Amino acid sequence: MEKVVVDSHVLFWFFTENPKLSSKARNLIQGANEVIVPSIVLMEILYILEKSKLSARFVEILSELRFRRYTAYPLDLSIVTQTLFISSRIEMHDRIIVATAQFFDCFLFSKDPEIQKIYQKTIW
């Protein structure tokens, strides 16, 4: 796979080697040329770690992103515009993640059933 987009749970489970991440998803992410991480995903991971009083781990995750084939993608006007074409039934942060995958026309790794319903290229 050329490029893939990951949601928050997938990226967190990937970095922590959590068995909740399917082996299929893990293998495909490892084989991707580029893993696109929407900026909202990073903020969600920070929030999860802060709630768990593990915010120091966030610095480690940022370091991982800098030295591998990851691209942190900002919430820019192209992504904001793309969200207009995504169902408002799902939460805004999920719309941003889907919009990023649509913008790059690539696969999205997510376990979220609502995302799976609206984005055909979702893998879990």
Buried (B, 14 or more C-beta within 10 A) or exposed (E): EEBBBBBBBBBBBBBEEEEEBBEEBBEBBEEBEBBBBBBBBBEBBBEBBEEEEEEEBBEEBBEEBEEEEBBBBEBEEEBEEBBEEBEEEBEEBBBBBBBBBBBBEBBBBBBBEBBBEBBEBBBB
